[in-house]
Every structure is written in C-alpha cells, then in structure tokens.
Amino acid sequence: MRKVTVTLTMITTPLKLSKKYGVTVAEIKKELAKGIKTEHEHTKNKLVAEKIALDHLNEDLKYYHKLKK
C-alpha cells in the first residue's frame, strides 16, 4: 500500500461552506457525508475522502447530487 500525503493549501470547513452558500451546517454535513461515501470508491483513507469531498463542495454545493444523475 502506498503512503498518501495530503497538504491543505486552503482549509475548507462545513461552517465556512454554510456561510458561503447561505445554508445550515447540517445541510453541508449531509452533502459531505454523501461525498465521503462517493470518494471512498477511490480511496480507503477517510481523511483523503473528506478532503476531496470538501474541495468538490467548495466548487459546487450540488456536486454529488449532480453526480448521481
């Protein structure tokens, strides 16, 4: 198994995303949970999956909703 190093150049949090999109933190966490589950298809590392999901949600809050279509 290879080692993965994650560097956070911009830390995105559910609170920051909720302020950015004007929604509750609970809504962000719901989308984040979907994202982590989806990203686990690519990595078994929970932190990496969460970072990828946060990055996608930072770009588009409906990223995982659109992905399912």
Backbone as a chain_set.jsonl record, in Angstrom:
{"seq": "MRKVTVTLTMITTPLKLSKKYGVTVAEIKKELAKGIKTEHEHTKNKLVAEKIALDHLNEDLKYYHKLKK", "coords": {"N": [[0.846, -1.17, 0.0], [0.549, 2.216, -0.817], [1.801, 5.26, 0.591], [-0.068, 8.127, 1.373], [0.1, 11.568, 1.163], [-1.39, 14.428, 2.35], [-1.779, 17.765, 1.634], [-2.959, 20.7, 2.901], [-3.863, 23.466, 1.334], [-5.785, 25.344, 1.316], [-7.961, 25.566, 3.812], [-11.043, 24.187, 4.054], [-14.096, 24.197, 5.677], [-17.099, 22.724, 7.069], [-18.544, 24.804, 8.33], [-17.521, 27.147, 7.086], [-18.359, 26.619, 4.468], [-21.131, 26.627, 4.827], [-21.607, 29.3, 5.388], [-20.712, 30.43, 3.001], [-22.573, 29.44, 1.109], [-24.978, 30.073, 2.27], [-26.548, 28.295, 3.759], [-27.553, 25.813, 6.222], [-25.273, 24.346, 8.606], [-25.872, 21.718, 9.037], [-27.018, 20.951, 6.594], [-24.783, 21.108, 4.948], [-23.178, 19.135, 6.137], [-24.703, 16.908, 5.541], [-24.471, 16.759, 2.748], [-21.711, 16.473, 2.666], [-21.362, 13.969, 3.855], [-22.479, 12.335, 1.862], [-20.595, 12.862, -0.095], [-18.176, 11.875, 1.027], [-18.778, 9.163, 1.153], [-19.015, 8.599, -1.588], [-16.424, 9.254, -2.491], [-14.959, 7.302, -1.263], [-14.886, 5.281, -3.055], [-12.64, 5.688, -4.452], [-10.549, 5.938, -2.668], [-9.452, 4.496, 0.385], [-8.836, 5.875, 2.56], [-10.126, 7.818, 5.037], [-9.693, 10.534, 5.693], [-8.559, 11.575, 3.36], [-10.658, 11.124, 1.569], [-12.57, 12.81, 2.716], [-11.325, 15.329, 2.399], [-11.226, 15.537, -0.406], [-13.977, 15.501, -0.947], [-14.785, 17.86, 0.408], [-13.403, 19.744, -1.141], [-14.722, 19.428, -3.627], [-17.331, 20.203, -2.872], [-16.836, 22.808, -2.192], [-16.481, 23.931, -4.657], [-18.944, 23.41, -5.875], [-21.974, 23.171, -4.396], [-23.944, 21.329, -4.995], [-22.637, 19.226, -6.139], [-22.449, 16.369, -5.639], [-25.087, 15.652, -5.828], [-25.63, 16.213, -8.502], [-23.854, 14.43, -9.64], [-25.015, 11.953, -9.216], [-27.008, 11.83, -11.114]], "CA": [[0.0, 0.0, 0.0], [1.392, 3.398, -0.854], [1.508, 6.3, 1.565], [-0.664, 9.323, 0.783], [0.307, 12.778, 1.941], [-2.358, 15.459, 1.991], [-1.393, 19.112, 2.018], [-4.103, 21.598, 2.832], [-3.455, 24.819, 0.99], [-6.911, 26.17, 1.731], [-8.78, 24.73, 4.67], [-12.474, 24.387, 3.911], [-14.824, 23.522, 6.747], [-18.557, 22.816, 6.9], [-19.006, 26.133, 8.737], [-17.182, 28.092, 6.01], [-19.227, 26.34, 3.323], [-22.501, 27.055, 5.146], [-21.624, 30.76, 5.22], [-20.549, 30.714, 1.57], [-23.782, 29.116, 0.357], [-26.165, 30.551, 2.968], [-27.343, 27.146, 4.208], [-27.158, 25.37, 7.562], [-24.154, 23.413, 8.707], [-26.457, 20.376, 8.9], [-27.151, 20.671, 5.156], [-23.426, 20.864, 4.444], [-22.743, 17.833, 6.641], [-25.439, 15.887, 4.788], [-23.8, 16.666, 1.443], [-20.362, 15.972, 2.914], [-21.477, 12.518, 4.078], [-22.645, 11.741, 0.527], [-19.316, 12.99, -0.785], [-17.199, 10.945, 1.598], [-19.17, 7.822, 0.701], [-18.672, 8.507, -3.007], [-14.966, 9.293, -2.663], [-14.398, 6.038, -0.779], [-14.702, 4.415, -4.218], [-11.304, 5.985, -4.982], [-9.56, 5.824, -1.602], [-9.961, 3.931, 1.64], [-8.421, 6.801, 3.604], [-11.259, 8.691, 5.329], [-9.285, 11.938, 5.627], [-8.394, 11.931, 1.945], [-12.012, 11.182, 1.009], [-13.211, 14.027, 3.233], [-10.678, 16.478, 1.755], [-11.7, 15.583, -1.791], [-15.388, 15.883, -0.903], [-14.853, 19.284, 0.756], [-12.97, 20.501, -2.323], [-15.813, 19.409, -4.606], [-18.432, 21.006, -2.355], [-16.416, 24.204, -2.256], [-16.709, 24.349, -6.038], [-20.369, 23.302, -6.22], [-22.684, 22.519, -3.292], [-24.768, 20.234, -5.536], [-21.754, 18.342, -6.896], [-22.786, 14.954, -5.507], [-26.447, 15.493, -6.339], [-25.495, 16.188, -9.969], [-23.097, 13.232, -9.99], [-25.923, 10.808, -9.19], [-27.893, 11.851, -12.291]], "C": [[0.893, 1.236, 0.0], [0.896, 4.446, 0.144], [0.986, 7.529, 0.834], [-0.422, 10.495, 1.71], [-0.653, 13.84, 1.431], [-1.854, 16.793, 2.51], [-2.602, 20.017, 1.846], [-3.614, 23.005, 2.535], [-4.555, 25.804, 1.374], [-7.821, 25.27, 2.555], [-10.244, 25.127, 4.517], [-13.147, 23.582, 5.007], [-16.318, 23.591, 6.449], [-19.096, 24.191, 7.29], [-18.729, 27.174, 7.656], [-18.087, 27.882, 4.794], [-20.66, 26.795, 3.597], [-22.632, 28.564, 4.994], [-21.541, 31.136, 3.741], [-21.853, 30.536, 0.805], [-25.071, 29.58, 1.037], [-27.113, 29.427, 3.377], [-26.851, 26.731, 5.596], [-25.959, 24.431, 7.495], [-24.666, 21.981, 8.542], [-26.61, 19.992, 7.433], [-25.787, 20.36, 4.539], [-22.954, 19.482, 4.879], [-23.451, 16.692, 5.924], [-24.78, 15.671, 3.423], [-22.388, 16.094, 1.595], [-20.378, 14.463, 3.13], [-21.655, 11.783, 2.759], [-21.304, 11.733, -0.21], [-18.272, 12.017, -0.281], [-17.506, 9.527, 1.141], [-18.77, 7.61, -0.759], [-17.161, 8.429, -3.204], [-14.284, 8.045, -2.123], [-14.275, 5.017, -1.91], [-13.284, 4.552, -4.761], [-10.202, 5.812, -3.946], [-10.213, 5.233, -0.358], [-9.602, 4.82, 2.826], [-9.531, 7.83, 3.835], [-10.886, 10.172, 5.221], [-9.11, 12.416, 4.189], [-9.766, 12.061, 1.29], [-12.727, 12.454, 1.457], [-12.644, 15.272, 2.573], [-11.157, 16.63, 0.317], [-13.149, 16.053, -1.827], [-15.545, 17.367, -0.566], [-14.437, 20.159, -0.423], [-14.07, 20.561, -3.375], [-16.981, 20.274, -4.144], [-18.097, 22.487, -2.351], [-16.647, 24.767, -3.657], [-18.194, 24.384, -6.391], [-21.08, 22.507, -5.122], [-23.492, 21.32, -3.76], [-23.95, 19.209, -6.322], [-22.201, 16.883, -6.827], [-24.223, 14.668, -5.925], [-26.411, 15.362, -7.863], [-24.795, 14.906, -10.425], [-23.995, 12.008, -10.062], [-26.791, 10.719, -10.438], [-27.283, 11.177, -13.473]], "O": [[1.881, 1.293, 0.733], [-0.286, 4.492, 0.484], [1.53, 7.926, -0.197], [-0.707, 10.421, 2.906], [-0.718, 14.115, 0.233], [-1.54, 16.929, 3.693], [-3.192, 20.086, 0.768], [-3.018, 23.657, 3.393], [-4.281, 26.955, 1.713], [-8.388, 24.31, 2.031], [-10.63, 26.258, 4.812], [-12.807, 22.422, 5.236], [-16.753, 24.429, 5.659], [-20.014, 24.694, 6.643], [-19.595, 27.99, 7.341], [-18.528, 28.845, 4.167], [-21.332, 27.295, 2.695], [-23.657, 29.053, 4.522], [-22.225, 32.054, 3.288], [-22.206, 31.36, -0.039], [-26.145, 29.491, 0.443], [-28.332, 29.591, 3.345], [-25.844, 27.248, 6.081], [-25.68, 23.813, 6.468], [-23.976, 21.133, 7.976], [-26.362, 18.845, 7.061], [-25.66, 19.459, 3.711], [-22.39, 18.738, 4.076], [-22.867, 15.627, 5.722], [-24.563, 14.535, 3.002], [-21.93, 15.323, 0.751], [-19.498, 13.757, 2.639], [-21.056, 10.728, 2.55], [-20.928, 10.751, -0.851], [-17.56, 11.4, -1.074], [-16.599, 8.775, 0.782], [-18.245, 6.555, -1.115], [-16.678, 7.623, -3.999], [-13.144, 7.759, -2.489], [-13.621, 3.988, -1.737], [-12.781, 3.659, -5.442], [-9.049, 5.568, -4.301], [-11.395, 5.457, -0.099], [-10.01, 4.554, 3.957], [-9.845, 8.619, 2.944], [-11.671, 10.975, 4.716], [-9.478, 13.542, 3.854], [-10.008, 13.006, 0.539], [-13.412, 13.098, 0.662], [-13.397, 16.181, 2.22], [-11.459, 17.739, -0.123], [-13.51, 16.902, -2.641], [-16.352, 18.059, -1.188], [-15.049, 21.197, -0.675], [-14.325, 21.619, -3.95], [-17.561, 21.005, -4.947], [-18.985, 23.327, -2.494], [-16.971, 25.944, -3.815], [-18.648, 25.272, -7.112], [-20.82, 21.317, -4.941], [-23.702, 20.383, -2.989], [-24.508, 18.417, -7.082], [-22.318, 16.229, -7.863], [-24.536, 13.55, -6.335], [-27.081, 14.504, -8.438], [-25.117, 14.364, -11.483], [-23.765, 11.119, -10.882], [-27.261, 9.635, -10.783], [-27.901, 11.113, -14.535]]}, "num_chains": 1, "name": "protein.A"}
